Every structure is written in structure tokens, then in C-alpha cells.
Amino acid sequence: MSPRVLPERPLPGHAVCLDLRADGDGGRDPGAAVRAALDAPQPAGHRRFLVVDEADRLVAHQLLYERLSSYGPAHVVCLAVGTEDGRTLSRTLALRPPAAGVL
């Protein structure tokens, strides 16, 4: 993640990046990370978020993903990181196409 594109300093036309991992973002509360992302200025009609999350926590963070689209349409790309032995990925309805996707 580029240190230049943060909720506090987004670049025009870019996605707002947030880290929901337990060890990501200095141990910050995931809810606080989502609030900061929602407060980040974005061009009118273009709400984009790039989220880094733990693969086994996607369902547990369902309400956080729903909040990202609660103020109107948003595009969310989630980079799910996890262990190599995990072959099944469970995701919430908030992370399904066409407005969201998981890598």
C-alpha cells in the first residue's frame, strides 16, 4: 500500500486504502479504519475502497463492508490474505459482484 494514498490523504481518482487485519494499521480498531475511509474526500459519484483483510475474517467483518456502501454506491476490492492451507473462502453478500470483489 502506498504511503501517499491513505484515508487522510487520498489522491483524486484513486481508491481509499484501509487495512482491517488485526496487525495492520498499528493495531487500529477496524471500525475506526472504516470511519476514516468514509470521511476521506472522494470525487462525487466515485466511491472506491481497497481493503486488506484476513481471509478468515471476511464474514466477521460483514457489517464493516456494509458500512462502506451505506452512503450510496461504492466499489470495493478486498485483498484477502491468509494461510496457504486455506482453500475455501467465505465472503459476505457485501463482497459479491458487480460492486465488489475479493482477490
Buried (B, 14 or more C-beta within 10 A) or exposed (E): EEEEBBBEEBEEEBBBBBBBBEEBBEEEEBEEBBBBBBEBEBEEEEBBBBBBBBBBBBEBBBEBBBBBBEEEEBBBBBBBBEEEEEEEEEBBEBBEEEBBEBE
